[in-house]
Amino acid sequence: MPTWYEVRVNERGWLGRRGGVDLMVAMNPQTWDEDVAAIEPGGYLLYDSTRPLSRSRVRDDITVIGVPLTGICNETWSDPRQRQLFKNIMYVGALSALLEVDPAIIETLVGEQYRGKEKLLRPNIEALHLGRDWVREHLPHPIGLRLRKADAVGDRIFVEGNAAAALGCVYGGATVCAWYPITPSSSLAEAFQKDCQKYRVDGEGRARYAVVQAEDEIASIGMVVGAGWNGARAFTTTAGPGISLMNEFIGLAYFAEIPVTIIDVQRGGPSTGMPTRTQQSDVLACAYASHGDTKHVLLFPEDPHECFTFAVAAFDLADRLQTPVFVMSDLDIGMNQRLCAPFEWDDASRYDRGKVMTAEQLEAGAEFARYKDVDGDGIPWRTWPGTHPDKGAYFTRGTSRDPSARYSERGPDYVYNMERLLRKFDSAKALVPQPVLSRAGMPARHGAIFYGSTSPAMAEAIDRLQDDGIALDTLRVRAFPFPDGVRDFIDAHEAVFVVEQNRDGQLRTLLVNEFGIAPARLVPVLHYDGTPITARFIADAIAAQLRPRGEREKVA
């Protein structure tokens, strides 16, 4: 299927999609009409002009630039594969001439890509200059777009979310990963294995980790539950269809209170859906995963930096709360290169293993009742297998039980346990990443809530709205259960827009369900065509709601 790459260059620091394209390089014949339609009026279209192009295939309000890429390749190389591959680097050379980019910079990058592969390096550099030289000879007049050198990046790094999350799992203490290949999460498990080969091998060359590619998602989550029960920090990574298959084991981990970390790199659904497109489509499926009354902790990273930090935090939370914890990434964050703050680590930090009773405590006579709330926070004490030869043992149950883990179907025992699980979930509010509040520069009657990969486009949309005289307070939600500040934010505004990338407004549904808020107070702004949301879409959708009624009717 066709693939698009979108590059954003600006001096205001925007990292999300703006909406609209200024310069389109059209290399997919099957998507030609769609590509041409995306160009802004006054923009530019660069295409392979080896074959004549009918004027009916382009627009009058754009500038068309033809470079005979195929023709040049056919004259230069005889191998069919080379002819096809070198067209891609050739148009980069053409762009470097059109935008006045120093070719030495591109040569350096190509050299890094093909370091140690001189046979590939030389023809790529040749193709780069073929495209560049053709443009300089045949199109000497510059176009209206220019790139100039600047250094606004600072110390930020360029990395994929999946690679960042994998490294976070290493720093978070994970030693077990069981997974089944599925787009777009597979590269996360593969990156974790490569990291472990560097950092989880002892001085004698022995692996201190286990990475298992299971026969399916059900087996993978089962292995992770077993490892978590045994005291290991364990995780699986998957996407929506995998979450569907894992539900029964997720319910077991919730009810038996076993630490598990699940990284869900969301994609379009339902069913197979759009496996190579992005959505925030699993929020409700993960929040209430499994049958019966369940509630799970969800973390919503906005970029690779938070993929790293939230992966680390997930293992502490899973141990502290003795429950499954979901890191809700998505394809846009996970598989795209993103600019973000560099990762940091404090060597003095220590893992939070939660309430684990030791052999010394048991020997000293400490009371151990596996499912008893002794502190009022809903979290019981646990032991790891083999802690003591005759104390601290219990039967791990997926069935109802009394506080001492003895099988029971007595109503009072069941109610005690279910209410204790709710207290534990309530305790999580203070432990999860807290929401990020941003105030408008003036008093604002309206607010907006957003989360995850929507963040970069949202930041730009708020500035666009402010330029139009629309003041909006915003709250970036970073976790479920929602801290009390989320309810306070909603109560402080007449109406709150909830911006998300799915059809049904899943986070909005979660807010209504958890807080009992009148649905009309939460206005959905929904984008779900599989592409990352744009600043233009958000700003236009909110502005359309806030314009005076007469102005809205005139626009309509």
N, C-alpha and C positions, 0 to 999 in steps of 0.2 A: 504494500500500500504506500501511497505517497507520504513523504515526511517533510515537515517544515521546520526551519530554524529561524527564530526571530531574535534579532540583536537590537538592544536598546542602548543608545548613546545619548547622554544629556548631561548638563552641568548642574542640575538641581538635585541630583542624587536619586532620582526615581529608578526603582529596580523592577517594577511590575510592567505588565502590558498596558500601553496607553490606549490602544484601539486605533485602527488605521495604519497604513504603511506608507512611508515616504519614498522608499526605494525598494522595488520588488525585483528579485532575480527569479525569473520564471523558468524552471527546469522540468516541470512535470506537465506534459501535454494534456493529461487527463484532467488536470485541475486548472487549466488555463483560464477559463471564464471566471472561476472563483478568485483566482489570484489577481486578475486584472481589476475585478470589482473592489478589491480591498485597498487599492491605491488611493491615497488622498488626492483631491483635485490639485493640480500643479506638481504632482509627484512624478516619479520616473519608473520606467519599466525597462529592465535589461533582459534580453532574450537571445537565444541562439538563432541567428539570421541565416544559417546555411540554406534553409529553404525559404522561398518567398512567403511573406505574411500578408494576408488580405487586410486592408484597412478596416474592414468590418469587424475584425477580431480585437480591435483596440478602441480606446476612447480618445475623443478630441481634446479633453482637458488634461492630458498627461503627456510627458515627453517620452518617446520610444527610442531606445538605444539598442541597435542590433550589432552583435558581434558573432561572426561565423565560427563558433566554437567547434562544431563537428567538422567543418571543412578544414580548419587548421589542424585538428587532430589527425584527420585522415591523410593529410599531406605529410605529417611528421612521423607518425607511427603506423606500423603495419599490423601489430597485434590487436585484435578486436577488444580485448579487455583493457589494454592500455588506452585505446582510443576513448573508451567509455569513462575510465577513472580520471584521466587527466583533464577532462572537460571541467571537473569540479575545481581543481586548483587553477585552471586557466581563467575562469571567471573571477576568482579572487584577485589574480593579477590585473584583470580589466578594472575591477573595482578600485584597486590601489591607485591606478592612474586617474580614474574619474574623481576620486575623493581626495587625491593628493596625499596618500599614505606612503610613508617611507618604505620601500620594498625590503630594506635590510631588516626591518622589524619582523616582517612575515618570513623572511629567510631564516631568521633565528628560531622562530616558532616551528617552522617545518623541520629545521635541523634537530630540535629537541624531540619532535615526534618520531623521526627516523634515525635517531642516534644509534650508531652501530650497524645501520642498514644502508650502506653507501649506494648499493644498486638501486634502491628505491629513492634515495635522497636526490641524486643527480637529475633524473627525469622530472621529478616534482618541481625542482627549482627551474628547470628548463621550461616547463609548462607555465609556471608563474610568469616568467618574463615574456613568453610568447603572447599571452593575453595582454600583459601590460604594454608591450611594444606595439601590438596591433592598434590598441586604443590611442596611443600617443601619435601614431602615424596617421590614422584615419579619422580620429575625432579630436582634433587639436583644441577645440573650444571647450572650456570647462563647463560643467553643469553647476546648478545653483546650490548644491550641497557640498560642504567641506568638513573634513575632520582636521583638527589641530591637536598638537600635543598638549596634554594636561596631566596633572597628577592629583586627582581628587579621590583616588581609591584609598590612599593612606595605607594602613596595615591590614586591610581586609583581605580575605582569601577567597579563592574561586573553587568551589567544591560541590559535589552532588550530595543530596540529603541522605541517600542510602549509604554512601561511604562514611558520612559523618555519624549516622546512627550506629553503624557497625563498630566504629571506633569508640563510640559512647558505651556500647555493650562491653568492650574490652575494659575500659576504664571503670565501668560500673561493676566489674567483678564477675561477669558471666564466664562460665567454664563449659556450659552445655548449650548447644544449638541443635534443634531438630526441626527440619523444614522439608517442604515439598515444593518443587519449582512452580512458580506462577508469576506472570507479569502483573505488576511491575516491581515485585519485591525480591526476585531471585538474586539480583546483584548485591543486595544487603547481606544475605547469608554467605555469598562467595567472598565478599570483602571481609567479613568477620573471620572466615577461615584463613585468608591470607594474613590478616593481622595476627591471628593466633599463632601462625607458623613463625612469626617474628617474636611475639611477646609472651606466648604461653608454652615455651619450651624451656626445660630446666638446663642446668649446666652440663648434664650428661646426655643431652639430646633427646630426652623423653618428653613426649607431648603431655601437657597438663590441661588438656581440653578434649572435648568430644563434639564433633560436628557430624550429624547423621542426616543423610538425605533419605527420608522415610519413604514408604511405598505410597502414602497419601497423606492428606492433611490431618485425618483422624489419628493416624499413627503418630504423626509428629507432635501433636498437642498432648497425646497420651504419654509420650516419652518425656516431654517437658514437665508434665504434672508429676510424674514419678521422680524425676530429678529434683524438682522443687521440694517434694515431700522428704527427700533424703538429705536436704540441706544445701544442695548446689544452687547457685544462681543460674537459672536456665531461661531460655526464651525461644520463641518461634517467630518467624516473619512470614506474612501471607498477604492476601488481598481479599476482597469481599467474598468471592466464592469459597475461599478457604475458611473464612469466619463462619459461613453457613454450615459447613461440614463439622466444624469444631465445637458446635454448641453444647453437645452433651458433656464433653470433657470440661468445657468452661464452667458449666453448672456444677460439676463434681468439685472442681477447684474452689469455686465460690462457697459451696456448702461444707466441704471438708476443710476449708480454710488453709489452702496450700498456695504459697507464693508462686506466681507465674507472670512472666512478662510477654506480652503479645504486641508485635509491631505490625500494624495494619497499614500498608501502603495502598491507599484507596484508589479505585478506578471506576469507570462508568459501569453501572449495572441497570437492571437486575440480570440474573443468569450470567451468560458470558458477556453480555452488554457490549461495552467498548473497551476492550482490554488494553488498548494503547492510548487511551484518552483519560483525562483527569476528572475527578469529581470528589466532593465531600459527601459520599453516598452511604457511609456505613455508621453514621452517628447513632441512630436509634438501634440498629442491629447489634452494636457493641455495648451501648449503655445498658440494655436489658437482655443481653445474650443468655440463651438457654430458656427452658420452660420453668414455670413456677415464678415466684417473686424473687427477682434478682436485680441488683444494681451494681454496676462496675465502674471503677475509676478510669477516666479517660484523660489523656494529656494531648493538647493541640499545639504542636510546634509550628512556628511561622516560617522557619528557614533552616538551613543545615546547622547553624550554630545551636538552635534549640533542639534539633534532632539529636545532636551530641549531648547537650545538657539534660534533656528530658529522658533520653535513654539511660543515662547514669541515674537520674532521679527515680526512674521506674523501678529499678531493682531495690532501692532503699524503701520505696513505698510498698512494693509487693511484700517485702520481708516485714516491715513495720506493721502493715495492715493484715498480713496473711491472706492475701486475696489476689485474683488476677488484676493486672494493670495493663491498659491498652495505650500504646503510643500511636496517635492517629495522624500519620503522615499521609501523603498522596503522591500520585505520579508526578505532578508538577514539581513538588519539592524533591521527591526521591530520585528522579532520573534526569533532572535538568541541572546544568551547572548554574550555581547561584553565588552571588557575591555576599559575603557575610563577615561578621566579626571573627577574629581568630579564636580558636579553642583555648581555654585556660584550664589548668589543673593545679590544685593545691596538694603537694605531697604530704602535707600534714593531715589531710582529710581521712576519715575512717568510715567504713561502711556501717550503716544502721541495720543490724540484723534483727531488731525488734525484741520481743519477749521470748527469749529462748532460755529455758531453765537448764542449768548446768548440773553435772554430777555432784559437784560440791554443794550446791543448793539443795539438791535432793537428799544427799547424805546428812545434811544439817537439819533435815526434818521439814523443809518447805512443803506446804500443801500443793499438790498438783492435781488439778481437775481440768482436763483439756479444753472444755468448752464453757468454762465459768468466767464471768466478768468480775474481776476482783478490783479493778481500778475505776470503774464507771465509764470507761471509754469504749466499751464493747469489745475490746481486743483481749483474748485469753492468752495464757502462757502455753507454749508448745515445747516439745523436746524433739531432738533429732534421733533417728534410730541408733541404738547402741550407746546411748548416753550413759546409762547405768545398768548394771547386771540384773537388778530386780526392782527398780523404782522408775517411775516416769513413763512406763509403757502404757499404751492405749490402743484401742481399735479405731483405725481411721475409717470413718463412715460417710457414705453418701446417703445414708438413711437418717431419719430423725433419731434423736438421742437425748439423754439428759446431760447436765453439765459435766458429768464424769465420763462421757463417751459411751455409756451403756445404752443399748438399743431401747427405744421407747416410742410408742405411738400415743402416749398420753397427751391430751390437748395442752395442758399447762406447760409441759416440757417443750413442746413444739413452739408454742407462742413465746416462751422465754427465749428460745434460740433465735427465732425470727426477729424479735424486737432487739435482741443484742446485736444482730447483724446490722440493723438499721442504725443503732447507736455508733457502731464502728464506722459505718458509711458517713455519718454525721461528723465523726472525729476527723475524717479525711479532709474536710473542708479547710482546716487550718494547716494541713500538711502539703497539699497540692500547690503547684505554681499559682500565684494570685493574679487576678486580672490586671490589665494595664489601662489606666484611665488617662484620657487626654481631653483637656478643656479647650473650648473655643476661645478666641481672643475677646469675646463679648458674651453677655448672658445668652444662653441657648435654651429655647423651649423644647427642642427635639434632640434626640440622641440616636446613636447607631451602635449596634453590637456586631462584631465580626470575629473571625477566628481563623487560624491556620494559614494556608497559602493565599488567602484573600488579602492578607496584610499589605503586601507591596502596592497593589493597585488601590487599596483603600486609602493609603497615605496620600497618594496623588489626588484621588477623587475629593478628599476633604479640602485640599488646597484649591482645587478647581471650584468647588462650591463656595468656599470663602471668597474667592475672587468675584463670584457672582452675587455676593452679599448674603449668602446663606450660612448661618452659624450652626454648627453641629458639634455637640460633645460626643466622644467615642469611647467605647470600652472594648478592648480586645480580651475575649475570654480565652483562658489558657488551660482550663481543666473542668472536669465534672467529677464529683459533685460541685455545684456552683457555690463559691463562697458568698457570704451574706452581702458583700459589696455589690454583687450583680443585681440582687433585688433592690438594693438602695438606689442604684443607678436608674433602674426602670421606674421606680416610684418618683424619682426627681424630675421626670420629663413627661410632657403631655403625650407624646408618642415616641416609640423607639423603632428605628428600622433595623431589621435583622438581615444581614447580608451573608449569603452562603451559596454554595455551588451544588445544589441538588434541586429536584423538582418540588418536593413536598415540604420544604422548610423544616428540615429535621431538627436543627438546633432550636428553632422557634417552638416546635412541638414540645421539645424537652423543657424549655423555659416555662411554657404554659402548664405542662404537666407537673413540674416540680414546685412551682410557685403558686399555682392556681390563679394566674393572671388572666384577665379578660383578653381573649385573643385579639380583639380589635385594637388594643394598645400596642401590639407588636406587628409592625408592617413588614411583610416579607419583600426582600429584594433578591430574586432568584435567577441564577445563571447556570445552565446545565447542558450546554451543547458539546461538552467534552474538551473545549479549549479553555485555557486559564482565563479567569475573569479579567476585564479591563477597567481602567480608571474611568474611561468614557461611559461605559455601561452603568457603572455605579452612580456616577454624578448625574447622568441623564435621568436615571430611574428615580433618584431621590428628588431632584429638582422638579420633575414632573408632578410629584405629590405635593410639594410645598409651594408651588406657584399659586398666586391668587386664582380663585375659581374662574373668573372671567378670562384671565390670561390663558388658563388651560384650555378653555373652550375655543378661544381664538386659534391656539396652536393646533388643536384637533381639526 
